[in-house]
Amino acid sequence: MYKIIKKKNCVFEYFQLGEHTEKIILFTDFKSSINRWNKQFIENLSKYFTVVCFNYPEIGQSKYEQIEKIEDYAKFAIDMLDLDGKDDFYFFGHSMGGYVVRSYLSLNNCPMPKAVIFNNTSPGGQKRVVLNRDIYHILNNEDSESPAYIKLMYGKNIGLDVLNESYLSRDVLNISKDVEKKQTELIMNFFKEESLYSQKISQPVCIIHGRNDQVFPLQNAYNFLPMCENITELHLTHGHHAHLTEYSDYIAKIIISFVQDLKKFNLKI
């Protein structure tokens, strides 16, 4: 259900689906909002988790006191949902959302997820495999509904009805140039924090990546592996950067099975 939480000067615009004790919080990609999540993916996850999708501050109705670093996006969700270390919650980061998750995991004295899922993202910094100039040009100059942009994301030209099939039909205002500039700044600052790339990720990690992803080439997925010190799984699809659309059933099953296996073997997570 669509909701808004207000605390002091902060506003948390989100929707959740499912009624379960375990939550999975979805972190969106660059210049994105809650109405961009694939409908089938959300519904499949909601059979096992309470799924939480939210707008970053200054997108839609969401507002936060201040965003200084990219991990503040995760702090925003934790604070507004009143989650603590006793809650059973998981993080799913897609594309830039993986940067949000990765940076948050390096913090101390913050409630931590039981496990994390990285979807078509990269470790960042010098460990990231960068895209070529042609792709960079499309990302920065093409409209998100242009044929070139859609083909980059999906590997083919698809109808806008498929592209826009999200769980939430509620309209969200277009992402402003100010937000785009702010997110670019946060990402570039994240790349400079080389100290966190030597830190191991202690949580169980599930890495999901499209073999044909051109935005974050496949080697990014493999570059994550040495950084993970707990149980780690790597799953590949034949998809591109937006493979959640074509492989929504498969990816949801991976996530659910990953969490169920952690419990089955009684791992301390």
N, C-alpha and C positions, 0 to 999 in steps of 0.2 A: 504494500500500500504506500501511496505517496504521502510524505510527511515533511514537516518543518519543525526543527527544534530551535528555540531561541534562548540564549543565555547571555545576559548583560548586552554587550554590543555585538555578539556573535550570532550568526544564523547558519543552521546546518540544513541544507535542502537535500533530501534523499528519498529513496524508496526501498522497501524491503519486501521480500517474498519468502514465504515459508515460516513455519512456527516450530523451530527446533532449538535445543539448548546450545548447539554449536553454531557459531556465526562465521561466515566467510565475507570479508570486506574486499570489494573490487576497486582497484585503483586504475583510473582511466589513463589514456595516452595523451600525448601533446594536443592541445587545442580541442579537447573533447569534453563531453558532458554525459549526464545520466541517461539521456535518450539515445545513446549510441551503442548500448549493449545489446547483443543479439538476443532476441526473444526466446528462442529454443534453448540456448545456452543457460540463460537465467532460470527458465522453468525446470530444466533437468537438474541443475544444482539445488533448486529449492525442495527437491524431494528428500534431500539429506541435510541441508544446511538452512539456516536463516540467511538469506543472501542480502547484503547491504551494498547498494550502489549510491554514490553521493557526488555532488558537484564540489569541485575545489573552490576555495574562496574567490569571489569576484566573478564567478560563473553562475548564471541563473540568479537565485536568491541568496546563495551562500556568501557569508561574510565572516572574517576572522580578525582578531585584534591586529596581528601582524604576521607576515610570511617573510622570513629572512633567509631560510634555507629550504631545500626541497623536502627534507624530512618533516617540516612543519605541516605539510599536507597530511601526513600520517598522524601526527600529534592532534591535528584538528579533528580527525575521525575518532580517535581514541577518547579525546576529551569530551566531545559532544555526545558520544554514545555511553559515556561513563564506564568504560571498560577498564578492568584492572588485571593483575597477574593471575587471579583466580578464575577468570572467565576463559571459556574454551572458544578461541577465535583463531582464524587463519587469514593470511594475506594472499591475495592474488594480484600480481602486478603485470599489466600489459604494456609493452613498449616503454614509454616514459614512466608509467606506473611502476615498472620494475626498478627504476632509479629511486623512486620514492621509497619503496620497500627496502632496497639495498642500503640506502643512507640511514633509514630509521633503525635498522638492525645493529648499527654501530654505536647506538646511544646507550648510556648507562641509566639505571634507575627509572626506566620506562616500562610499562606493561608490554610484554612481548607475545607475539603469536606462537601457537603451538607448532606450526609448520608454515612454510612459505612456498608459493608456486610462482615461478617466473615464466611469462608467456611472451615469446618473441621480443626479447629484450637483450641487454648486454651488461657486463660488469661495469662499464664506464671507464673513464680515464684512459690510460695508455693500454689497458687490456681490451678495449673495444675495437672491433673491426669496423672501419668506417665505410660508408657508401661512396659510390663514385659521384662525380660532379653532375652528371645528367640527372641522377635520382635526386640529388640535393636540390637541383633547380626545380624539379617537379614539385617537391615537397614545399618549397618556399614560394613558388610563383603560381601554381595551379590551384584553382578552386577544388574543394573536396568532392565536388560532383562532376568534375570535368572527366572526359574519357581517359586522358593520360593519367590522371590521379587514380581513377578507379582501376585501370589496368595494372598500375604499379602495385596497388594494395591487394588485388584479387587475382592477378595474372590473366585477366580477361575482362572484356567489357560486359557488365551485367546491368540489368534494369534497376532504376532508382527505387522501384518498389521493394526489391530484394535488399538493396543497400540500406534502406530506411526502415526495415522491419525490426524494430526494437520492442522491448517489452512495454516500455513507457511511451504512450502516445503524446504525453504532455509536451507542449512546445517549450524549448529553452532558447533564449536569445542567442544570436550568433556570438561566437567568442570574439571579444574586442581585440583590437590591435595592441592595447595596453596589456591585456592578459597574455597575449602571444609573446610580447616583448619580455614580460616578467618571467614567464616560464622558460624562455630561451636563456635569460640571465641565470635562473636557478640551475638549469642543466649545465651551463658552462662553468659555474662555480663548483658544482658537484664533480665535474671532470678534474678540477684542480686539486681536489682533496685526496692526494695520492696515499695518505696514511691509511685510509680505510681499505685500500686494495690489498694490503698485507694482512688485514684482519680476517680470520676465518669466520664463516657463517656457522653458528653452533646449532641452529634449528635444522630439522629435517627439511630437505629441499627437493622439490619436483620441478624440473626444467622441461618446458614444452616449446617446441620450435618448429617452424615450417622450413622444409629443405630448400624451398624456392624463395624464401624471404630475401628481398633485395634491400630493404630499409635497414635491417639488422642481419647481415649475412650469417650463414649457419655457423661459422667458426666461433661466433660470439657465444653460442650455447656451450661449446666445448671449453671455452675459456673460463666458464663459470666453475667447472668441475674441481680444479685444484683449490678453489676458495671454500669448498664445502667440507666440513669435518664430520658431519653426522651422516645418516643414511641419505643417499641422493639417487634420484631416478632421472633419466633423460629419455624423453619420448619425442619422436619426430613425426610430422605429417608431411604430405606432399604439397602443402599449401604455401601461400605467400604471406605477406605481413598481416593481412586481415583473415587469417585462416579460421578464426572463430565462427565465421559465417558458414563456410563449407564443412567444417569438421566439428560443429558444436556438440553433437552427440558424443563423438569419440573423446573430445577434450574433457567434457563433463565427467565421463566415465573414468578417465584417468585420474582426475582430481578426487572423486569419491573413493575409488579403489585405493589410492595412495593413503588417504586418511584412515580408511578401514584397516589397511594392513598395518599401519602404525599402532593401532589399538590391538589388533589380533596378536601381535608379537610382544605386547605389553612393554613397549619401549618407553623410556622415561623422556617424555617430551614436554 
